[in-house]
Amino acid sequence: MKKTLIAVAAAAALATSSAFAEITFGAWLRSVLVPIANDGGDSKDFRAGLTQSWGGAARTSVLGVNWITEDGNAGSTFEIRNPSDGTITMGDRSVMWFKPVEMLKLSVGLFDSGDNGFREGWGFGAWNWLRPNRTTNLWFNGDDSIMDGTGGRSGLMAELTPIEGLTVMAIVPYATVDNSYVSTDWSYNVYKKTQAGVAYSIDGIGKVKVLWTGQNEVYKANDKKYDYMGDIGVAFDLTAVENLYVAVGGKFSIADKEYCNAVNDKQLEVKVGKTTKKIDANTLGVATISLAATYNVMENLAVSLAGGVKIFRDSDFDPQFGIGGGIEYGIMDGLKAVADVRYMSKMKGEKKVNNVTYEYEEDDAFSFLVGIQKNVANSASIGIGFEGVTNGAGFAGIPAGKDKEGKAYDGFMWSVPVVFELSF
């Protein structure tokens, strides 16, 4: 009886509020069933499981709710997830927003990575299946290969459109301060980590975007402080040619050279003789240039390309590069074939940390995908494919196995992913 009363009360509340607001529901779900996968070794120890493209519990149930006032000047949105591990968690977004004037939108809350309106990536082929490691990073990243997202910033976001085609955005991360609600070190933790961007659309040509992401990370070493001030991103989207979409982006880190010697939680192991040390390789790169394109050759055939280069701050590290491409071909109504190949070069070089020279090398990787996908509804599909990746690079959630001595296999790995996707 109690549950019935609650349900009736909730329905009455929705009916009462419907005259004042529009309430919509939506979701995006993707699960990857892996009936069999090889671990890169010569043994018969195969893998199997249920996951999602990027690893972790399969995204089997999601509910997103949006409220918008009748005049369209305010609203709110949030998301709840119930993945295959049985947990119930909040999604990546919980925001309320207001438009005090037509050209200004103010939002407060928890922002998803793409909420800044600047994030851009190139998600095709294997990115939408079971992602092979290495060959879905950097310029192959379907989320932010061209330009970064919010980077976990939440708090206040302001979006200003003073004239047609021009957008100015800023996020001040009031809500992401050491996992607390109020910062006691407002200058360091809040304002210096602000993200700000400007975008301008040129009618019939494309869009130019510039984004500053403040980091303000400081590390101490040998009684000195070394700063990582932030990142600058620039990008251009070309839309002038019919059926062709091209994007090029560059990301540049503004940091003291010595900052690259700092050791933090994102470390890579390097060996000096028989001794294993750790250095931070994530901040070694001074610039990453990415290029991507998709061309709709005909109504049922699309070709995509992505590639780029990463230039390291220390000249003793060789530049890293990669290139890949994919096609989607509509065999018949609701049925398409997918193919994808990618290559990422090795990362190799030396790094001197506190007068000790470390050698580091990460193998290159080549990956491929062939698959077929069938639509079972307007916004639902099932696909099955075969994927492979070299040098024990592994797949999301499926690392290379290890031999009896604990050494990871470095052979060819393969998997048979079955992808279930649904949105509404």
Kinemage of the C-alpha trace (Angstrom):
@kinemage 1
@onewidth
@group {chain A} dominant
@subgroup {mainchain}
@vectorlist {calphas} color= white
{ca met a 1} P 0.000 0.000 0.000
{ca lys a 2} L 2.810 2.364 0.894
{ca lys a 3} L 4.545 1.813 -2.462
{ca thr a 4} L 1.251 2.466 -4.255
{ca leu a 5} L 0.759 5.772 -2.439
{ca ile a 6} L 4.287 6.839 -3.282
{ca ala a 7} L 3.768 5.993 -6.956
{ca val a 8} L 0.471 7.899 -7.055
{ca ala a 9} L 2.057 10.889 -5.337
{ca ala a 10} L 4.953 10.876 -7.799
{ca ala a 11} L 2.583 10.696 -10.761
{ca ala a 12} L 0.530 13.551 -9.352
{ca ala a 13} L 3.659 15.630 -8.861
{ca leu a 14} L 4.719 15.031 -12.463
{ca ala a 15} L 1.241 15.883 -13.728
{ca thr a 16} L 1.215 19.072 -11.686
{ca ser a 17} L 4.640 20.154 -12.868
{ca ser a 18} L 4.087 19.280 -16.534
{ca ala a 19} L 2.339 22.602 -17.084
{ca phe a 20} L 5.534 24.373 -16.091
{ca ala a 21} L 8.306 22.148 -17.445
{ca glu a 22} L 9.138 19.659 -20.138
{ca ile a 23} L 10.525 16.373 -18.775
{ca thr a 24} L 12.352 13.996 -21.097
{ca phe a 25} L 14.197 10.738 -20.594
{ca gly a 26} L 17.141 9.329 -22.504
{ca ala a 27} L 19.967 6.820 -22.371
{ca trp a 28} L 22.985 5.510 -24.236
{ca leu a 29} L 24.058 1.918 -23.576
{ca arg a 30} L 26.828 -0.288 -24.904
{ca ser a 31} L 27.893 -3.732 -23.729
{ca val a 32} L 30.531 -6.009 -25.220
{ca leu a 33} L 30.238 -9.753 -24.778
{ca val a 34} L 33.554 -11.574 -25.288
{ca pro a 35} L 32.847 -15.311 -25.687
{ca ile a 36} L 36.536 -16.015 -26.347
{ca ala a 37} L 39.829 -14.095 -26.450
{ca asn a 38} L 43.483 -15.099 -26.580
{ca asp a 39} L 45.928 -13.804 -23.943
{ca gly a 40} L 48.970 -13.575 -26.221
{ca gly a 41} L 50.655 -16.778 -25.039
{ca asp a 42} L 51.034 -20.244 -26.474
{ca ser a 43} L 48.875 -21.822 -23.792
{ca lys a 44} L 45.218 -22.723 -24.067
{ca asp a 45} L 44.281 -20.229 -21.353
{ca phe a 46} L 41.630 -18.181 -23.139
{ca arg a 47} L 39.606 -15.306 -21.748
{ca ala a 48} L 35.866 -14.652 -21.753
{ca gly a 49} L 33.591 -12.081 -20.158
{ca leu a 50} L 31.116 -9.220 -20.361
{ca thr a 51} L 32.448 -5.672 -20.400
{ca gln a 52} L 32.158 -2.404 -22.351
{ca ser a 53} L 34.323 -0.847 -25.051
{ca trp a 54} L 36.680 0.799 -22.553
{ca gly a 55} L 36.653 -2.000 -19.947
{ca gly a 56} L 34.846 -2.359 -16.644
{ca ala a 57} L 31.290 -3.536 -15.980
{ca ala a 58} L 28.981 -3.574 -19.000
{ca arg a 59} L 26.720 -0.550 -19.321
{ca thr a 60} L 23.407 -2.416 -19.375
{ca ser a 61} L 21.015 0.072 -17.748
{ca val a 62} L 21.068 3.881 -17.687
{ca leu a 63} L 18.449 6.551 -17.112
{ca gly a 64} L 19.034 10.191 -17.967
{ca val a 65} L 16.436 12.762 -16.936
{ca asn a 66} L 16.128 16.338 -18.257
{ca trp a 67} L 13.872 19.139 -17.026
{ca ile a 68} L 13.384 22.321 -19.054
{ca thr a 69} L 11.098 25.167 -18.035
{ca glu a 70} L 8.273 26.104 -20.371
{ca asp a 71} L 10.049 29.280 -21.517
{ca gly a 72} L 13.330 27.381 -22.082
{ca asn a 73} L 15.358 29.639 -19.793
{ca ala a 74} L 16.278 27.114 -17.088
{ca gly a 75} L 16.636 23.412 -16.612
{ca ser a 76} L 18.359 20.498 -14.944
{ca thr a 77} L 19.724 17.100 -15.914
{ca phe a 78} L 21.117 14.045 -14.153
{ca glu a 79} L 21.911 10.410 -14.858
{ca ile a 80} L 21.679 7.132 -12.932
{ca arg a 81} L 23.481 3.935 -13.961
{ca asn a 82} L 22.944 0.297 -13.021
{ca pro a 83} L 25.727 -1.638 -14.814
{ca ser a 84} L 26.173 -5.400 -14.962
{ca asp a 85} L 28.013 -5.542 -11.631
{ca gly a 86} L 24.747 -4.728 -9.839
{ca thr a 87} L 25.828 -1.371 -8.429
{ca ile a 88} L 23.761 1.788 -8.708
{ca thr a 89} L 25.823 4.904 -9.336
{ca met a 90} L 25.452 8.447 -10.539
{ca gly a 91} L 26.454 9.144 -14.113
{ca asp a 92} L 28.918 11.741 -15.380
{ca arg a 93} L 26.519 14.663 -15.260
{ca ser a 94} L 24.365 16.413 -12.642
{ca val a 95} L 23.734 20.009 -13.708
{ca met a 96} L 21.285 22.850 -13.329
{ca trp a 97} L 21.424 25.694 -15.834
{ca phe a 98} L 19.967 29.175 -16.398
{ca lys a 99} L 19.795 31.720 -19.214
{ca pro a 100} L 19.476 35.182 -17.581
{ca val a 101} L 19.720 36.694 -21.068
{ca glu a 102} L 19.496 35.077 -24.492
{ca met a 103} L 23.239 35.218 -25.199
{ca leu a 104} L 24.402 33.848 -21.809
{ca lys a 105} L 24.002 30.385 -20.286
{ca leu a 106} L 25.202 29.640 -16.749
{ca ser a 107} L 25.497 26.060 -15.498
{ca val a 108} L 26.468 24.724 -12.076
{ca gly a 109} L 27.138 21.165 -10.975
{ca leu a 110} L 28.964 18.066 -12.186
{ca phe a 111} L 29.917 18.275 -15.875
{ca asp a 112} L 30.540 15.443 -18.290
{ca ser a 113} L 33.763 15.664 -20.298
{ca gly a 114} L 32.028 16.857 -23.461
{ca asp a 115} L 29.865 19.493 -21.777
{ca asn a 116} L 32.357 22.268 -22.546
{ca gly a 117} L 31.274 22.101 -26.192
{ca phe a 118} L 34.906 22.020 -27.341
{ca arg a 119} L 35.860 18.374 -26.882
{ca glu a 120} L 36.381 16.614 -30.176
{ca gly a 121} L 37.574 13.145 -31.127
{ca trp a 122} L 37.289 10.697 -33.980
{ca gly a 123} L 35.447 7.566 -32.907
{ca phe a 124} L 35.278 5.041 -35.721
{ca gly a 125} L 35.894 1.319 -36.129
{ca ala a 126} L 37.555 -0.376 -33.163
{ca trp a 127} L 36.809 2.587 -30.891
{ca asn a 128} L 33.161 1.517 -30.925
{ca trp a 129} L 33.916 -2.188 -30.373
{ca leu a 130} L 36.377 -3.750 -27.886
{ca arg a 131} L 39.161 -1.190 -27.872
{ca pro a 132} L 42.691 -2.483 -28.451
{ca asn a 133} L 45.231 -0.812 -26.191
{ca arg a 134} L 47.769 1.667 -27.614
{ca thr a 135} L 46.007 1.947 -30.977
{ca thr a 136} L 43.037 3.762 -29.424
{ca asn a 137} L 45.166 6.360 -27.587
{ca leu a 138} L 46.307 9.855 -28.567
{ca trp a 139} L 45.097 10.692 -32.114
{ca phe a 140} L 43.029 7.490 -32.145
{ca asn a 141} L 41.049 8.560 -29.092
{ca gly a 142} L 37.427 8.945 -30.165
{ca asp a 143} L 36.638 11.326 -27.314
{ca asp a 144} L 39.316 14.022 -27.354
{ca ser a 145} L 42.002 13.368 -29.977
{ca ile a 146} L 41.416 16.768 -31.581
{ca met a 147} L 40.547 18.876 -28.510
{ca asp a 148} L 40.221 18.223 -24.784
{ca gly a 149} L 37.092 17.928 -22.689
{ca thr a 150} L 36.480 19.372 -19.241
{ca gly a 151} L 39.182 17.237 -17.651
{ca gly a 152} L 36.951 16.477 -14.675
{ca arg a 153} L 36.284 20.135 -13.923
{ca ser a 154} L 32.966 20.921 -12.290
{ca gly a 155} L 31.522 23.963 -10.598
{ca leu a 156} L 30.479 26.930 -12.753
{ca met a 157} L 30.412 27.028 -16.546
{ca ala a 158} L 29.575 30.169 -18.497
{ca glu a 159} L 28.801 30.089 -22.231
{ca leu a 160} L 28.486 33.378 -24.094
{ca thr a 161} L 27.352 33.826 -27.722
{ca pro a 162} L 27.636 37.604 -28.289
{ca ile a 163} L 27.299 37.352 -32.074
{ca glu a 164} L 26.266 34.651 -34.499
{ca gly a 165} L 28.996 32.028 -34.907
{ca leu a 166} L 31.078 33.153 -31.909
{ca thr a 167} L 31.146 31.189 -28.637
{ca val a 168} L 33.133 32.008 -25.506
{ca met a 169} L 33.259 29.423 -22.711
{ca ala a 170} L 34.825 29.229 -19.259
{ca ile a 171} L 34.702 26.630 -16.480
{ca val a 172} L 35.774 27.636 -12.972
{ca pro a 173} L 36.234 24.357 -11.024
{ca tyr a 174} L 34.634 25.303 -7.731
{ca ala a 175} L 33.257 21.771 -7.241
{ca thr a 176} L 36.421 19.755 -7.899
{ca val a 177} L 38.664 20.931 -5.101
{ca asp a 178} L 40.297 17.960 -3.350
{ca asn a 179} L 36.892 16.236 -3.248
{ca ser a 180} L 35.586 18.881 -0.869
{ca tyr a 181} L 32.782 21.405 -1.323
{ca val a 182} L 34.709 24.544 -0.321
{ca ser a 183} L 38.379 25.267 -0.965
{ca thr a 184} L 40.644 26.898 1.593
{ca asp a 185} L 43.261 27.563 -1.074
{ca trp a 186} L 41.064 29.320 -3.616
{ca ser a 187} L 43.800 30.778 -5.811
{ca tyr a 188} L 45.773 27.570 -6.328
{ca asn a 189} L 42.948 25.068 -6.542
{ca val a 190} L 40.216 27.033 -8.281
{ca tyr a 191} L 41.015 29.990 -10.481
{ca lys a 192} L 44.408 28.851 -11.780
{ca lys a 193} L 42.793 25.619 -12.999
{ca thr a 194} L 40.101 27.416 -14.983
{ca gln a 195} L 39.404 26.200 -18.505
{ca ala a 196} L 38.501 28.788 -21.140
{ca gly a 197} L 37.882 28.600 -24.863
{ca val a 198} L 36.826 30.581 -27.920
{ca ala a 199} L 35.223 29.122 -31.049
{ca tyr a 200} L 34.174 30.837 -34.252
{ca ser a 201} L 32.168 29.250 -37.054
{ca ile a 202} L 32.786 30.501 -40.598
{ca asp a 203} L 29.707 29.857 -42.676
{ca gly a 204} L 30.368 27.432 -45.497
{ca ile a 205} L 33.990 26.838 -44.457
{ca gly a 206} L 34.313 25.421 -40.940
{ca lys a 207} L 35.107 26.252 -37.331
{ca val a 208} L 38.207 27.527 -35.500
{ca lys a 209} L 38.661 26.655 -31.811
{ca val a 210} L 41.195 27.649 -29.141
{ca leu a 211} L 41.165 26.161 -25.636
{ca trp a 212} L 43.238 26.897 -22.528
{ca thr a 213} L 43.182 24.300 -19.737
{ca gly a 214} L 44.868 25.491 -16.560
{ca gln a 215} L 46.724 22.822 -14.596
{ca asn a 216} L 48.899 24.702 -12.101
{ca glu a 217} L 50.558 21.530 -10.882
{ca val a 218} L 53.655 22.133 -8.776
{ca tyr a 219} L 56.213 19.520 -7.775
{ca lys a 220} L 59.179 19.882 -5.487
{ca ala a 221} L 62.528 18.254 -6.210
{ca asn a 222} L 65.946 19.062 -4.774
{ca asp a 223} L 64.482 22.032 -2.850
{ca lys a 224} L 63.162 23.564 -6.087
{ca lys a 225} L 59.638 23.973 -7.460
{ca tyr a 226} L 58.721 23.037 -11.009
{ca asp a 227} L 55.489 24.150 -12.619
{ca tyr a 228} L 53.048 22.659 -15.091
{ca met a 229} L 51.000 25.749 -15.931
{ca gly a 230} L 48.520 24.326 -18.407
{ca asp a 231} L 47.737 23.171 -21.927
{ca ile a 232} L 46.855 25.095 -25.077
{ca gly a 233} L 44.742 23.430 -27.725
{ca val a 234} L 43.992 24.738 -31.216
{ca ala a 235} L 41.796 23.064 -33.825
{ca phe a 236} L 40.142 23.640 -37.159
{ca asp a 237} L 37.158 21.747 -38.564
{ca leu a 238} L 36.727 21.899 -42.326
{ca thr a 239} L 33.186 21.463 -43.649
{ca ala a 240} L 33.465 23.287 -46.975
{ca val a 241} L 33.462 20.135 -49.119
{ca glu a 242} L 30.229 18.194 -49.427
{ca asn a 243} L 30.325 14.771 -47.728
{ca leu a 244} L 33.835 15.452 -46.384
{ca tyr a 245} L 34.617 16.339 -42.757
{ca val a 246} L 38.220 17.096 -41.787
{ca ala a 247} L 39.640 18.122 -38.414
{ca val a 248} L 43.170 18.981 -37.353
{ca gly a 249} L 44.182 19.755 -33.791
{ca gly a 250} L 47.278 20.526 -31.775
{ca lys a 251} L 47.860 20.272 -28.022
{ca phe a 252} L 50.830 22.005 -26.404
{ca ser a 253} L 51.923 21.647 -22.770
{ca ile a 254} L 53.253 24.717 -20.984
{ca ala a 255} L 55.560 23.356 -18.286
{ca asp a 256} L 59.051 23.671 -16.859
{ca lys a 257} L 61.385 21.102 -18.376
{ca glu a 258} L 62.240 19.847 -14.908
{ca tyr a 259} L 58.565 19.160 -14.232
{ca cys a 260} L 58.858 16.216 -16.595
{ca asn a 261} L 61.164 14.586 -14.056
{ca ala a 262} L 58.518 14.633 -11.356
{ca val a 263} L 57.203 11.302 -10.165
{ca asn a 264} L 53.455 11.064 -9.638
{ca asp a 265} L 50.723 8.459 -9.821
{ca lys a 266} L 50.944 8.129 -13.607
{ca gln a 267} L 54.250 6.332 -13.924
{ca leu a 268} L 55.973 4.040 -16.382
{ca glu a 269} L 58.583 1.519 -15.359
{ca val a 270} L 62.048 1.873 -16.841
{ca lys a 271} L 65.113 -0.272 -16.344
{ca val a 272} L 68.697 0.726 -15.657
{ca gly a 273} L 70.677 -2.492 -15.694
{ca lys a 274} L 68.829 -4.852 -13.367
{ca thr a 275} L 67.216 -2.034 -11.401
{ca thr a 276} L 63.620 -0.994 -12.121
{ca lys a 277} L 62.806 2.685 -11.671
{ca lys a 278} L 59.737 4.764 -12.436
{ca ile a 279} L 59.416 8.026 -14.335
{ca asp a 280} L 56.454 10.065 -15.477
{ca ala a 281} L 56.096 9.694 -19.233
{ca asn a 282} L 52.728 11.426 -19.513
{ca thr a 283} L 54.256 14.897 -19.306
{ca leu a 284} L 57.243 14.196 -21.526
{ca gly a 285} L 55.342 15.229 -24.631
{ca val a 286} L 55.605 18.889 -25.512
{ca ala a 287} L 53.189 18.719 -28.478
{ca thr a 288} L 50.666 16.358 -30.033
{ca ile a 289} L 49.342 16.976 -33.542
{ca ser a 290} L 46.269 15.054 -34.716
{ca leu a 291} L 44.540 14.847 -38.093
{ca ala a 292} L 41.284 13.033 -38.840
{ca ala a 293} L 38.796 12.852 -41.686
{ca thr a 294} L 35.651 11.072 -42.820
{ca tyr a 295} L 34.426 10.981 -46.400
{ca asn a 296} L 31.023 9.646 -47.382
{ca val a 297} L 31.956 8.175 -50.744
{ca met a 298} L 28.358 7.207 -51.407
{ca glu a 299} L 25.178 6.738 -49.427
{ca asn a 300} L 26.217 3.316 -48.130
{ca leu a 301} L 30.016 3.742 -47.924
{ca ala a 302} L 32.037 5.895 -45.499
{ca val a 303} L 35.835 5.992 -45.187
{ca ser a 304} L 37.596 7.374 -42.082
{ca leu a 305} L 41.243 8.225 -41.400
{ca ala a 306} L 43.163 9.289 -38.293
{ca gly a 307} L 46.824 9.898 -37.549
{ca gly a 308} L 49.270 12.121 -35.761
{ca val a 309} L 52.625 12.657 -34.126
{ca lys a 310} L 53.768 13.284 -30.550
{ca ile a 311} L 56.935 15.305 -30.087
{ca phe a 312} L 58.725 14.871 -26.776
{ca arg a 313} L 60.285 17.604 -24.726
{ca asp a 314} L 63.501 15.633 -24.286
{ca ser a 315} L 65.167 15.283 -27.678
{ca asp a 316} L 66.533 11.882 -26.631
{ca phe a 317} L 63.009 10.509 -27.036
{ca asp a 318} L 62.113 9.719 -30.618
{ca pro a 319} L 58.844 11.254 -31.875
{ca gln a 320} L 55.934 8.833 -31.715
{ca phe a 321} L 53.525 8.563 -34.622
{ca gly a 322} L 50.524 6.563 -35.751
{ca ile a 323} L 48.055 6.177 -38.580
{ca gly a 324} L 44.872 4.220 -39.101
{ca gly a 325} L 41.756 3.982 -41.193
{ca gly a 326} L 38.405 2.296 -41.367
{ca ile a 327} L 35.398 1.743 -43.608
{ca glu a 328} L 31.710 1.168 -43.059
{ca tyr a 329} L 29.768 -0.383 -45.925
{ca gly a 330} L 26.014 -0.815 -45.991
{ca ile a 331} L 25.359 -4.271 -47.397
{ca met a 332} L 21.603 -3.854 -47.275
{ca asp a 333} L 19.039 -1.934 -45.290
{ca gly a 334} L 19.982 -2.260 -41.605
{ca leu a 335} L 23.079 -4.414 -42.200
{ca lys a 336} L 26.630 -3.081 -42.550
{ca ala a 337} L 30.205 -4.362 -42.619
{ca val a 338} L 32.980 -2.676 -40.618
{ca ala a 339} L 36.756 -2.891 -41.084
{ca asp a 340} L 39.549 -1.080 -39.279
{ca val a 341} L 43.389 -1.079 -39.246
{ca arg a 342} L 45.695 1.010 -37.021
{ca tyr a 343} L 49.391 1.342 -36.269
{ca met a 344} L 51.152 3.044 -33.347
{ca ser a 345} L 54.934 3.369 -33.412
{ca lys a 346} L 57.148 2.467 -30.483
{ca met a 347} L 58.172 4.982 -27.832
{ca lys a 348} L 61.895 4.822 -27.209
{ca gly a 349} L 64.502 7.042 -25.648
{ca glu a 350} L 66.439 8.075 -22.582
{ca lys a 351} L 65.576 10.379 -19.740
{ca lys a 352} L 67.913 11.830 -17.148
{ca val a 353} L 66.353 12.125 -13.696
{ca asn a 354} L 68.472 13.435 -10.819
{ca asn a 355} L 71.650 12.714 -12.802
{ca val a 356} L 70.601 9.107 -13.482
{ca thr a 357} L 69.877 8.100 -17.075
{ca tyr a 358} L 66.856 5.866 -17.593
{ca glu a 359} L 66.132 3.925 -20.746
{ca tyr a 360} L 62.549 3.364 -21.795
{ca glu a 361} L 60.978 1.479 -24.647
{ca glu a 362} L 57.355 0.611 -25.391
{ca asp a 363} L 56.689 -1.699 -28.329
{ca asp a 364} L 54.787 -0.586 -31.377
{ca ala a 365} L 51.381 -2.082 -32.053
{ca phe a 366} L 49.300 -2.979 -35.087
{ca ser a 367} L 45.604 -3.765 -34.708
{ca phe a 368} L 42.731 -4.699 -36.965
{ca leu a 369} L 38.983 -5.304 -36.834
{ca val a 370} L 36.528 -6.946 -39.201
{ca gly a 371} L 32.903 -7.152 -38.228
{ca ile a 372} L 29.284 -7.030 -39.224
{ca gln a 373} L 26.515 -5.044 -37.533
{ca lys a 374} L 22.737 -5.435 -37.737
{ca asn a 375} L 20.168 -2.830 -36.707
{ca val a 376} L 17.340 -4.398 -34.707
{ca ala a 377} L 15.516 -1.094 -34.130
{ca asn a 378} L 15.873 2.566 -35.091
{ca ser a 379} L 18.473 3.086 -32.361
{ca ala a 380} L 19.589 -0.435 -31.432
{ca ser a 381} L 22.128 -2.768 -33.021
{ca ile a 382} L 24.030 -6.009 -32.516
{ca gly a 383} L 27.442 -6.656 -34.027
{ca ile a 384} L 29.980 -9.478 -34.070
{ca gly a 385} L 33.596 -9.188 -35.152
{ca phe a 386} L 37.142 -10.439 -34.958
{ca glu a 387} L 39.937 -8.229 -33.600
{ca gly a 388} L 43.678 -8.664 -33.325
{ca val a 389} L 46.576 -6.681 -31.853
{ca thr a 390} L 50.336 -7.349 -31.886
{ca asn a 391} L 53.085 -7.340 -29.242
{ca gly a 392} L 50.824 -8.194 -26.312
{ca ala a 393} L 49.205 -4.761 -26.324
{ca gly a 394} L 45.927 -6.258 -25.122
{ca phe a 395} L 42.367 -5.008 -25.201
{ca ala a 396} L 40.320 -2.911 -22.794
{ca gly a 397} L 39.858 -5.108 -19.735
{ca ile a 398} L 41.916 -7.933 -21.286
{ca pro a 399} L 45.657 -7.469 -20.677
{ca ala a 400} L 48.253 -9.930 -21.920
{ca gly a 401} L 48.672 -13.055 -19.846
{ca lys a 402} L 51.847 -13.933 -17.935
{ca asp a 403} L 54.177 -16.907 -18.016
{ca lys a 404} L 55.251 -18.928 -14.969
{ca glu a 405} L 57.938 -16.377 -14.166
{ca gly a 406} L 55.413 -13.548 -14.160
{ca lys a 407} L 56.564 -11.998 -17.435
{ca ala a 408} L 53.805 -10.658 -19.680
{ca tyr a 409} L 53.363 -12.307 -23.061
{ca asp a 410} L 54.330 -10.140 -26.028
{ca gly a 411} L 52.709 -12.143 -28.808
{ca phe a 412} L 49.685 -11.645 -31.026
{ca met a 413} L 46.352 -11.345 -29.192
{ca trp a 414} L 42.863 -11.762 -30.632
{ca ser a 415} L 39.258 -11.563 -29.488
{ca val a 416} L 35.727 -12.151 -30.775
{ca pro a 417} L 33.590 -9.219 -29.525
{ca val a 418} L 29.803 -9.158 -29.678
{ca val a 419} L 28.588 -5.565 -29.304
{ca phe a 420} L 25.106 -4.613 -28.063
{ca glu a 421} L 24.220 -0.916 -28.430
{ca leu a 422} L 21.030 0.964 -27.592
{ca ser a 423} L 20.052 4.614 -27.295
{ca phe a 424} L 16.826 6.560 -26.944
